[in-house]
Amino acid sequence: MSSTMWSRRTAFNSGPPLKSLHPGRLSPRPAGRKCGCARLVGVSDSALTAPPPVAVQAPKVLCAMSGGVDSSMSASLLAEQGFEVVGTMLRFWPDDRQSGAFDVCCSPDAAYDARRIADKLDVPFYLLDYREEFEEIVVDPFVPSYEGAETPNPCVWCNREIKFGSMVRRAMMLGCEFLATGHYVRRVDGPYGVELHRGRDDSKDQTYFLWALPRKILPYLLFPLGEMTKEQVREEALRRGFTVASKPSSHGLCFIPNTVSEYLQERSKERPGPIVDASDGGKVIGEHRGVQFYTIGQKKGLGLYHSHLERFVIELEAQSNTVVVGTREMCHWQNLRANRVNLLCDAEEVPERVTVQVRYRQRPVAARVVRLDEDGFELQFDEPLFAVTRGQSAVLYDGDRLLGGGVIVERT
């Protein structure tokens, strides 16, 4: 290995040299033993606190590959930086997957693309079976959440429990020091530890979905694309001759074959009930098919008796099986309360004034932290916010830095 390997700053990290980032080879691979996945077993959390020995060889990184341009470029950049790259993809799709489900990022065709890129880079590639975990953590709670009048955010928990939480442990079992992904996120090594910051490409920033990551795994994560734009990534992939350079980006939920509405209709029974107008004393102005088929802020497709009324869904009451509508002004809230709080910093580092996102594509808004403790947090927005929804994530930022977040349980 070149003697300059440890002193050179990588293209995707503006922090200290690699040597100071090294979290330790926690699970060394004996010489001559090939990597494999058939006998992989779990690693205890205590392994994350093992003291870091001195690095004596090129750092080894497990790179998550989905067969798309982002993860392919991540693997390529890492290899060019001198890392020993091991490629991997998680199998989520069932044998009887529906047409349209798992088509872009999680399919046999995507696995083929990922393997071809790994071959081109001359790095090993493993397909790991995570079907049971994905079903339990992501798919099974999805419909019941809607039936309970909540709008879930399954990608958050997939990232926490599977794509990052579990995969860091898998990386250790393969003797890797790091786990890398193609997320548009910046890793910054701050004075009190590793921080996650928004990616340079505002249109592709993915920190919103990473607020629930266990803080202890942050030192093991690399994000090679954090300083790049999507356009730059495609240009570099094309220059390298990658067949996936122009491959469409994945959108939505990978396991949904069509739309969320159609998915719910196929898997949840209708339960008709009243639609009441909160702006008119709770007068019944329509009938709904089931609270699970409606979302906060919805305006179209309500089936009101008087179609000329402009009404928005402002409340879903699972217990009374009631959909409450009101005026647009009534669909704004000044405060929220969240539980299942997870911080990526010490609580003392969270300022009183923060910016908040309550939806992925929503512009961050200013808010004041009214309360923050182990039970959750309360926020007060500077201006009332539209369509704050139970079950969605309230994600906290200090500038570009991701502080953490929680699940919205109440708004007033």
C-alpha positions as CSV (number, residue, x, y, z in Angstrom):
1,M,0.0,0.0,0.0
2,S,1.3,3.5,-0.8
3,S,2.8,5.3,2.2
4,T,0.6,8.3,1.3
5,M,-2.6,6.3,1.6
6,W,-3.3,7.4,5.2
7,S,-2.4,11.1,4.8
8,R,-4.5,11.8,1.7
9,R,-8.0,13.3,2.3
10,T,-10.6,11.4,0.4
11,A,-12.8,13.1,-2.3
12,F,-15.9,12.5,-0.2
13,N,-14.8,13.5,3.2
14,S,-13.7,17.0,4.3
15,G,-12.7,15.7,7.7
16,P,-9.4,14.3,9.1
17,P,-7.2,11.8,7.3
18,L,-8.4,8.3,7.1
19,K,-6.1,7.1,9.8
20,S,-8.0,9.1,12.4
21,L,-11.3,7.9,11.2
22,H,-10.4,4.2,11.5
23,P,-12.8,2.6,14.0
24,G,-10.8,-0.5,14.3
25,R,-10.7,-3.9,12.7
26,L,-13.3,-5.5,14.9
27,S,-13.6,-8.8,13.2
28,P,-10.4,-9.6,11.3
29,R,-10.5,-12.2,8.5
30,P,-7.8,-14.9,8.9
31,A,-5.4,-15.0,6.0
32,G,-6.4,-17.3,3.2
33,R,-10.0,-17.5,4.3
34,K,-12.5,-16.4,1.6
35,C,-15.4,-14.1,2.4
36,G,-18.8,-15.7,2.4
37,C,-22.3,-15.2,3.7
38,A,-23.8,-18.6,4.2
39,R,-22.7,-18.9,7.8
40,L,-22.9,-15.3,8.9
41,V,-24.2,-14.9,12.4
42,G,-25.1,-11.8,14.5
43,V,-22.5,-9.7,16.3
44,S,-23.2,-8.3,19.7
45,D,-23.5,-4.6,20.2
46,S,-20.6,-4.7,22.6
47,A,-18.3,-5.2,19.6
48,L,-18.9,-1.6,18.7
49,T,-17.0,-0.5,21.8
50,A,-13.8,-2.5,21.1
51,P,-10.6,-0.4,21.2
52,P,-9.2,0.5,17.8
53,P,-5.9,-1.2,17.0
54,V,-3.5,0.4,14.7
55,A,-4.3,0.0,11.0
56,V,-1.6,-1.8,9.0
57,Q,-3.3,-2.4,5.7
58,A,-5.7,-0.8,3.2
59,P,-9.0,-0.2,4.9
60,K,-11.7,-2.7,4.0
61,V,-15.2,-1.4,3.3
62,L,-18.5,-3.2,2.7
63,C,-20.3,-1.2,0.0
64,A,-24.1,-1.6,-0.3
65,M,-24.9,-2.0,-4.0
66,S,-28.4,-1.8,-5.5
67,G,-27.6,-2.0,-9.2
68,G,-28.2,1.7,-9.6
69,V,-25.9,4.5,-10.6
70,D,-25.4,5.9,-7.1
71,S,-24.2,2.8,-5.4
72,S,-22.1,1.8,-8.4
73,M,-20.3,5.1,-8.3
74,S,-19.8,4.8,-4.6
75,A,-18.0,1.5,-5.0
76,S,-16.0,2.9,-7.9
77,L,-14.9,6.0,-5.9
78,L,-13.9,3.8,-2.9
79,A,-11.8,1.5,-5.0
80,E,-10.1,4.5,-6.6
81,Q,-9.3,5.9,-3.2
82,G,-7.4,2.7,-2.3
83,F,-10.1,0.9,-0.2
84,E,-10.4,-2.8,-0.3
85,V,-14.1,-3.0,-1.5
86,V,-16.5,-5.8,-0.9
87,G,-19.8,-5.3,-2.7
88,T,-23.1,-6.6,-1.3
89,M,-26.8,-6.4,-2.1
90,L,-29.7,-7.3,0.2
91,R,-32.4,-9.5,-1.2
92,F,-35.8,-8.2,-0.1
93,W,-38.1,-9.5,-2.9
94,P,-40.1,-12.7,-2.3
95,D,-40.2,-15.6,-4.8
96,D,-43.8,-14.6,-5.6
97,R,-43.3,-10.9,-5.9
98,Q,-46.0,-9.0,-7.8
99,S,-45.3,-7.4,-11.1
100,G,-44.2,-3.8,-10.4
101,A,-42.9,-4.5,-6.9
102,F,-39.2,-4.4,-6.2
103,D,-38.6,-3.5,-9.9
104,V,-36.0,-0.7,-9.7
105,C,-33.7,-1.1,-6.7
106,C,-34.5,-4.5,-5.3
107,S,-35.0,-7.1,-8.0
108,P,-33.2,-10.0,-9.8
109,D,-32.4,-7.6,-12.6
110,A,-31.0,-5.0,-10.2
111,A,-28.9,-7.8,-8.6
112,Y,-27.6,-8.7,-12.1
113,D,-26.6,-5.0,-12.7
114,A,-24.9,-4.8,-9.3
115,R,-22.9,-8.0,-10.0
116,R,-21.8,-6.7,-13.4
117,I,-20.5,-3.5,-11.9
118,A,-18.7,-5.5,-9.2
119,D,-17.1,-7.6,-11.9
120,K,-16.0,-4.5,-13.8
121,L,-14.4,-3.1,-10.6
122,D,-12.9,-6.6,-9.8
123,V,-14.4,-6.7,-6.3
124,P,-16.2,-9.6,-4.7
125,F,-20.0,-9.4,-4.5
126,Y,-22.5,-11.1,-2.2
127,L,-26.3,-11.2,-2.3
128,L,-27.5,-11.5,1.3
129,D,-31.0,-12.8,2.1
130,Y,-33.0,-10.4,4.2
131,R,-36.5,-11.4,3.2
132,E,-37.7,-12.4,6.6
133,E,-36.3,-9.2,8.3
134,F,-37.8,-7.0,5.6
135,E,-41.2,-8.6,5.9
136,E,-41.2,-8.3,9.7
137,I,-39.8,-4.8,10.0
138,V,-41.1,-3.0,6.9
139,V,-44.1,-4.8,5.3
140,D,-46.0,-6.3,8.2
141,P,-46.6,-3.0,10.2
142,F,-47.5,-1.1,7.0
143,V,-51.3,-1.8,6.6
144,P,-52.0,-1.9,10.4
145,S,-50.5,1.6,10.8
146,Y,-52.9,3.0,8.2
147,E,-55.8,1.2,9.8
148,G,-54.8,2.8,13.1
149,A,-55.1,6.2,11.5
150,E,-51.4,6.8,11.1
151,T,-49.2,7.4,8.1
152,P,-46.1,5.3,8.5
153,N,-42.6,6.0,7.3
154,P,-41.2,2.5,6.6
155,C,-37.9,3.6,5.0
156,V,-36.8,5.1,8.3
157,W,-37.0,1.8,10.1
158,C,-35.6,-0.2,7.2
159,N,-32.5,2.1,7.3
160,R,-32.2,1.8,11.1
161,E,-32.7,-1.9,11.5
162,I,-31.6,-3.4,8.2
163,K,-29.7,-1.3,5.7
164,F,-27.4,0.3,8.3
165,G,-27.9,-1.3,11.8
166,S,-27.7,-4.9,10.7
167,M,-25.3,-4.2,7.8
168,V,-22.7,-2.6,10.1
169,R,-22.6,-5.9,12.0
170,R,-22.4,-7.9,8.7
171,A,-19.4,-5.7,7.7
172,M,-17.6,-6.6,10.9
173,M,-18.2,-10.3,10.2
174,L,-16.5,-9.8,6.9
175,G,-13.6,-8.1,8.5
176,C,-14.5,-4.6,7.2
177,E,-13.9,-1.3,9.0
178,F,-16.6,0.6,7.2
179,L,-20.0,0.4,5.6
180,A,-20.5,2.6,2.6
181,T,-23.8,3.5,0.7
182,G,-24.8,5.7,-2.2
183,H,-26.9,8.1,-0.1
184,Y,-26.5,11.8,-0.7
185,V,-25.3,12.6,2.8
186,R,-22.1,14.2,4.1
187,R,-20.1,12.7,6.9
188,V,-18.4,15.4,9.0
189,D,-16.0,14.6,11.8
190,G,-16.9,17.2,14.4
191,P,-15.3,18.0,17.8
192,Y,-17.6,15.6,19.6
193,G,-17.8,12.8,17.1
194,V,-19.1,12.0,13.7
195,E,-22.0,14.1,12.4
196,L,-24.3,13.7,9.4
197,H,-25.0,16.7,7.2
198,R,-27.2,17.3,4.2
199,G,-25.8,16.3,0.9
200,R,-24.5,19.1,-1.4
201,D,-27.3,18.3,-3.9
202,D,-30.4,19.7,-2.2
203,S,-32.7,17.9,-4.6
204,K,-31.3,14.5,-3.6
205,D,-30.5,15.0,0.1
206,Q,-31.5,11.9,2.0
207,T,-30.7,12.8,5.6
208,Y,-34.5,12.9,6.3
209,F,-34.6,9.1,6.3
210,L,-31.5,8.6,8.5
211,W,-32.6,10.3,11.7
212,A,-33.3,7.0,13.5
213,L,-29.8,5.5,12.9
214,P,-28.1,4.3,16.1
215,R,-25.6,7.0,16.9
216,K,-22.9,4.5,17.8
217,I,-22.7,3.2,14.2
218,L,-21.9,6.7,12.7
219,P,-18.1,6.2,12.9
220,Y,-18.4,3.2,10.7
221,L,-20.3,4.9,7.8
222,L,-19.0,6.4,4.6
223,F,-21.0,8.4,2.0
224,P,-18.8,8.8,-1.1
225,L,-21.5,10.9,-2.9
226,G,-22.1,13.5,-0.2
227,E,-20.2,16.2,-2.0
228,M,-21.5,15.4,-5.5
229,T,-24.7,16.3,-7.4
230,K,-26.7,13.7,-9.2
231,E,-25.7,15.1,-12.6
232,Q,-22.0,14.8,-11.6
233,V,-22.6,11.2,-10.5
234,R,-24.2,10.3,-13.9
235,E,-21.4,12.0,-15.8
236,E,-18.7,10.2,-13.9
237,A,-20.5,6.9,-14.4
238,L,-20.8,7.5,-18.1
239,R,-17.1,8.3,-18.3
240,R,-16.3,5.0,-16.6
241,G,-18.5,3.1,-19.1
242,F,-21.0,1.9,-16.5
243,T,-24.2,0.5,-18.2
244,V,-26.3,1.9,-15.3
245,A,-25.2,5.5,-15.9
246,S,-28.6,6.5,-17.3
247,K,-30.7,4.1,-15.2
248,P,-33.7,5.8,-13.7
249,S,-33.6,6.6,-9.9
250,S,-35.9,4.6,-7.6
251,H,-38.9,6.4,-6.1
252,G,-41.5,5.5,-3.6
253,L,-41.7,2.3,-1.6
254,C,-39.9,-0.6,-3.2
255,F,-42.5,-3.2,-2.1
256,I,-45.5,-1.3,-3.5
257,P,-46.3,-2.6,-7.0
258,N,-48.6,0.3,-8.0
259,T,-49.8,3.0,-5.6
260,V,-50.2,3.0,-1.8
261,S,-53.9,3.5,-2.3
262,E,-54.2,0.4,-4.5
263,Y,-52.0,-1.6,-2.2
264,L,-54.2,-0.8,0.8
265,Q,-57.4,-1.6,-1.1
266,E,-56.1,-5.0,-1.9
267,R,-55.1,-5.8,1.7
268,S,-57.5,-4.0,3.9
269,K,-61.3,-4.4,4.2
270,E,-63.5,-1.4,3.7
271,R,-65.2,-0.1,6.9
272,P,-67.6,2.7,5.9
273,G,-68.2,5.6,8.3
274,P,-69.2,9.2,8.4
275,I,-67.2,12.2,7.1
276,V,-67.9,15.2,9.4
277,D,-67.2,18.9,8.8
278,A,-65.5,20.5,11.8
279,S,-66.1,23.9,10.3
280,D,-69.9,23.3,10.5
281,G,-70.4,21.9,13.9
282,G,-69.5,18.3,13.0
283,K,-72.3,18.0,10.4
284,V,-72.2,14.7,8.4
285,I,-71.4,15.7,4.8
286,G,-70.3,12.4,3.3
287,E,-69.4,8.7,3.9
288,H,-65.9,7.3,3.7
289,R,-64.7,3.7,2.9
290,G,-62.4,3.4,5.9
291,V,-60.0,5.8,7.6
292,Q,-57.0,3.9,6.2
293,F,-57.8,5.1,2.7
294,Y,-57.4,8.8,3.6
295,T,-54.5,11.1,4.5
296,I,-54.2,14.3,6.4
297,G,-54.3,17.3,4.0
298,Q,-56.2,15.3,1.3
299,K,-58.6,17.4,-0.7
300,K,-59.5,15.3,-3.7
301,G,-61.6,12.1,-3.9
302,L,-63.4,12.7,-0.6
303,G,-66.9,11.9,-2.0
304,L,-68.7,14.7,-0.2
305,Y,-72.4,15.1,-0.6
306,H,-71.8,18.7,-1.8
307,S,-68.9,18.5,-4.2
308,H,-68.6,22.3,-4.4
309,L,-67.2,22.5,-0.8
310,E,-63.5,22.9,-0.5
311,R,-62.6,20.7,2.4
312,F,-59.4,19.0,3.6
313,V,-58.9,16.0,5.8
314,I,-57.8,17.3,9.2
315,E,-58.3,14.3,11.4
316,L,-58.6,10.5,11.2
317,E,-60.3,8.8,14.2
318,A,-59.8,5.1,14.1
319,Q,-61.7,4.3,17.3
320,S,-64.9,6.1,16.1
321,N,-64.2,5.3,12.5
322,T,-64.6,8.9,11.5
323,V,-63.0,11.1,8.9
324,V,-63.0,14.8,10.0
325,V,-62.6,17.5,7.3
326,G,-62.4,21.3,7.6
327,T,-61.2,24.4,5.8
328,R,-57.6,24.8,4.6
329,E,-56.9,27.1,7.6
330,M,-58.0,24.3,9.9
331,C,-55.4,22.0,8.3
332,H,-52.5,24.0,9.8
333,W,-50.9,23.3,13.2
334,Q,-48.7,25.4,15.4
335,N,-47.3,22.7,17.6
336,L,-46.4,19.0,17.6
337,R,-45.3,16.3,20.0
338,A,-43.1,13.4,19.0
339,N,-42.0,10.2,20.7
340,R,-39.5,7.4,19.8
341,V,-36.9,10.2,19.8
342,N,-33.5,9.4,18.5
343,L,-30.6,11.9,18.7
344,L,-27.3,11.8,16.7
345,C,-25.8,14.2,19.2
346,D,-25.8,14.9,22.9
347,A,-29.1,16.4,24.0
348,E,-27.1,19.5,25.2
349,E,-26.0,20.1,21.6
350,V,-29.6,20.6,20.4
351,P,-30.2,24.4,20.3
352,E,-33.5,25.9,21.2
353,R,-34.0,27.2,17.7
354,V,-34.0,24.4,15.0
355,T,-35.3,23.8,11.5
356,V,-37.7,20.9,11.1
357,Q,-39.0,18.7,8.2
358,V,-42.2,16.7,8.7
359,R,-42.2,15.3,5.2
360,Y,-39.4,14.3,2.8
361,R,-40.1,16.8,0.1
362,Q,-41.2,19.6,2.4
363,R,-39.2,22.8,2.8
364,P,-37.5,22.9,6.3
365,V,-39.3,25.3,8.6
366,A,-38.1,27.2,11.7
367,A,-39.3,26.0,15.1
368,R,-38.5,26.3,18.8
369,V,-37.8,23.2,21.0
370,V,-40.2,23.5,23.8
371,R,-39.3,20.2,25.5
372,L,-36.7,17.5,24.8
373,D,-36.2,14.5,27.1
374,E,-36.1,10.7,26.9
375,D,-39.8,10.5,26.4
376,G,-39.8,12.7,23.3
377,F,-39.9,16.3,22.3
378,E,-42.4,19.2,21.7
379,L,-41.9,21.8,19.0
380,Q,-43.6,25.2,18.3
381,F,-43.4,26.3,14.7
382,D,-42.8,30.0,13.9
383,E,-45.7,29.8,11.5
384,P,-48.6,27.2,11.4
385,L,-47.6,24.2,9.3
386,F,-49.9,22.5,6.8
387,A,-50.8,18.8,7.0
388,V,-48.7,17.7,10.1
389,T,-49.4,14.0,10.2
390,R,-49.3,11.4,12.9
391,G,-46.9,8.5,12.2
392,Q,-44.6,10.6,10.0
393,S,-41.2,11.8,11.1
394,A,-40.3,15.1,12.6
395,V,-36.6,15.6,11.7
396,L,-34.5,18.2,13.5
397,Y,-31.6,20.1,11.9
398,D,-29.1,22.8,13.0
399,G,-28.2,24.3,9.7
400,D,-27.2,21.4,7.5
401,R,-26.5,19.1,10.4
402,L,-28.9,16.3,11.2
403,L,-29.6,16.3,14.9
404,G,-32.2,13.5,15.1
405,G,-35.9,13.2,15.1
406,G,-39.0,11.4,16.4
407,V,-42.4,10.1,15.3
408,I,-45.3,12.6,15.4
409,V,-48.0,11.5,17.8
410,E,-49.9,14.8,18.4
411,R,-50.3,18.2,16.9
412,T,-52.2,21.3,18.1
